[in-house]
Amino acid sequence: MSTLLASRTETANGTAAVSTKAPAELDVATFLLSVTAAATESGDKLNVYVQSSADGGTTYDDFIHFTEVLGNGGAVKHIAIVNFRVTPTSALHVPQDAALSAGVNQGPVANDWRVKWVVTDASTDNASFTFSISMASADD
């Protein structure tokens, strides 16, 4: 298992570059979002995406959008399984930058990856989420 995003505490939107094997070397991978601490209000939300870029980081496209984490939900884990060798879920589409509905776009992705998170604060400027993402493949 490799770490895509080390544990971090976030209170605002952000992105982080990901260093991993090129997708061309992967057949199937399992991604784990582990939220170890969540905000306290039900309206506080965390949305996490794994994205790829085909143009060196100018345009990103979601291929994973984990299930939204609610502030009053406590520690949770979500799993996404991606098969990079199947016919794409959508062979032709407009790039989705933090716009994919919760789920996975199956099929090949570009080599440049990043993780993007969106934090929504319900009202009191106290939304804080601690989370990490790891990935496992048959090659690990």
Salt bridges, closest charged atoms under 4 A:
GLU10 OE2 - ARG8 NE 2.70
ASP27 OD1 - ARG85 NE 2.74
ASP61 OD2 - HIS93 NE2 2.71
ASP97 OD1 - ARG114 NH2 3.44
ASP97 OD1 - LYS116 NZ 2.81
ASP139 OD2 - LYS21 NZ 3.75
ASP140 OD1 - LYS21 NZ 3.67
